[in-house]
């Protein structure tokens, strides 16, 4: 049965989210002042943010939806029907400031005003730094009109929409956009993949799932019966328990693969 639909992950598949986060951290940490090593501060804030994030009662929900602690450092959680999003909306300002306060404190700097300033700086920097991989639009151009295209992304509806608003040329390529926070379950739950396929009116055998994360994109795609393509640009180690159908190192490698299938 020929391939008639391609499902794409968003972050670090089409958008270079990792670069955006790294640059936002660097710029914010460098604003802390000459007496603070920016690299040490970044390590400390990342650590404290992860640890604090897991203490909140909302953590099981954010894990299910697929919202990571660094996204919560700049998300306002202003959309989403579930009550957990309202709790996150209230928690977010406290979480942002406290992550930076604890990071500074671990380096011997007790300064709440600076913590709040840097928390705001990180959020502003991240918003100003949307990056797309240079080949993203070329690949979508080549696929458009030949197969159905769907964007399948984990995250808070308002945050993922904000990311998409930062690259307005991306959205028109897709027949549908599915965000886990709107659906109610996130990758790797196979239900969100089956929901995406139903929107496209295709069977799993007719679809390909392309993503960078084995534990979400590939694991869930396999569970739903899709052909899976793992894009591994950075030489990540494979997981023997999650075996993608195909592996590529650059998005352009997808085009001959789709043709062959």
N, C-alpha and C positions, 0 to 999 in steps of 0.2 A: 504494500500500500504506500503510495507516494506521500512525501511530507507536504502538508498544506498550511502549516502554521508554525511560527517560531515564537516562543515565550522567552523574554529577556528579564533577567534581574537588572536592577538599577545601579545600586552603589558598588563601585569597583568592578563593574562589568561594562556599563555605558558611561557612567559618571566616575571621575577619579576622586572619590570621596576621601580616600586615605591621604592624598596630597593636600586636600582642603583642610583636613583636620590637623595635619602636621604643620602646615604653614600658619594656621590660626594659633596653635599652641606656641610656636616659635615667636610669633609677633607679640603675643600677649606676655609671654615669659620674659622677653627682652625689655618689655615696658616696666618690669618690676624694679629696675634700678641696677646700677653698676655693682652694688655690693652682693647681689644674688646671682648665682650661676644659673643661666636660663635653662640649660639642659638638665641640671639637677632638679630645678623647680618643675619642669615638665614631667619628669619621672615621678616626682612626689605627688603632683596633682593627679596624674593618671591613676596612680596607686590608690590614693585616698578617695577619688571619685568612684572607682570600682568597688572599693570596700563599703563605702557609705551607701551606694546604690543598692547593694544587696541586703541592707538592713531594713529597707522600707517595706511596708506591707504590700505595696504595689509591685514588688519585684517579680513574683510569679507571673503576674499579668504581662509585665514588660518583656519577660523572657518568652512567653507564649507568642506575643505579637511580634517580637524581634526588634526591640528598641534598646540599643546599647547605651552604656553610661556616658559616652562622649556626645551622643546625640542629645541626651538629656541636659548636657551643659549649655545647649543653646536653643532647645525647643521650648515653646510656650505652651504646648499641649492644648491649644485653643479649639480643637475639633475632635470629633469622635464621640459616638453616642454612649459608650460604656461609662458607668460611674467612675471607673478607675481613672479615666482621663481627667475628670474633674479633680480627683485627689492629686494627680500628677501636676495639674495646673497650679494647685495651691502649693505643692511641694517644691516646684521647680526653682523659684527664686531663692529659697532657703538652701536647697541642694547645691545650686551653683556657687553661692557665696561660701558655704561651709566646706565644699571640696577645695576651694582655693585657700581658705583660712587654714585648713588642716595641712595642706601641702606646704604653705609658708611656715607653719608652726613646726613641722617636722625638720625644717632647715634652721630653726631657731629664731624665726621672725614672727612675732606676735603683732599683727597689724590688721584689724578688721576693715578699716577703711581701704587699705591697699587690696585686701582680698576681694572686696566688692568691686573696686575699680577694675581689677584684672578679670573678674568673672564677667563683667559687662564688656570688657575689651575682647575677651575670647569670643563671646557670642556675636559681637559686631564684626570681628575679623572673619569668623566662619561664614557669616551671611554674605560677606563681600567677596568670597573666594570660591565661586562655582567653577569647577573644571570638568570638561568632557575630554575623553581620549580623542586624539586627533583623527582616528579612523572610524569613530562611532557613526557619524553622519554618512560617510562614504559607504559603509556596510549597509546601513538602513536604506540608503538610496538604491543600492543594488537589489535589495530584497523587496522593496515596496512594489506592489502590483503583481508580484509573483507568488507570495505567500501572505497569509494573514499574520499580523504582528500584534503582540500583546505584551504589556509591561507588567511584571509581577514583582511587587516590592514589599518587603517587611517594613513596618514603622508606623508612626503616628500620622494620621491623615494630613494634619496641618503642616507638619514638618516635611513630609515627602512632597506635598504640593508646593511648599516653599522652595525646595530643591529644584523641582521642575520649572517653577516660575523663573528661576535663575538662568535657565537655558531654554527659552521659549521655543526655539527651533526644533526641540526634540519631540514634543507632544504630538504634532500633526502626523507623525509616522505611524501612530498606533491606533488600531481599531478599538482597543479597550485598555484601561489602566486599572489594575487591581491592587489596592493597598490593604495590607493585613489588618490595620487598625480599623478600617471600614468594614471588612468582611467579618472580623471577630476571631479569626485564627490566623496564625502565621506559618510560613515555611519552617520546618519541613512537614507540617500536617498535610496529608494528601488531599484533604477536603478543599483547600484553597486552590490547589492545582486542578482538581476536577471542576470546581466552580469556574475557573478561567477557561477551561476547555469547553464548558457548556455555553459560555458567552460567545465563543468562536464557532460553536456548532461543529466541532471536530472530535474525533476519537483520540485516545492517547497514542494509538499507533500512527496517527497522522501528525503528531506534534513533536517538537524539539524544545527542550529546556536548556537555556544557556545561562550559566552563572559562575561566579568565582568561589562560592563557599560550598565545600563538600557537605557540611553538616546541615545545610538548609536547602540550597538550590538543588544539589545533586541527590541527596538522600530523599527529599520529598518528591522530586521528579521521578526517581526510580520507583518509589512506592505507588505513584499514580500511573505507572506504565508508560511514561514518556521516554523517548530517546534523550539521553542527557549528554551535554557537552560542557566539560569543565574548562574554563579559561583560567590558566595559571601563568600570569605574566611575571610573577616574582619568584618563581622556583620554590613554591611551597611544597613541603613533603606530602606525599600521598598518604591516604588512610586505607590500610588494607581491608577495613570493614565496609568502606564505601567506594565502590568501583564504578566510575562513570563509563558510559559507552564510548565516549571519545574525549580526547584531551587536546587542547590547542594553547599556544603561547601568545597568540595575537588574534584580535577579532577578525581580521581579514581572512584568516584560515577557515572561518566558518562558511564562506561563500562556496568554495569547491565542495565542501562537505555536504551542504544542503543540496547542491546539484546532484551529487552522487547518490543521495538517498531518495 
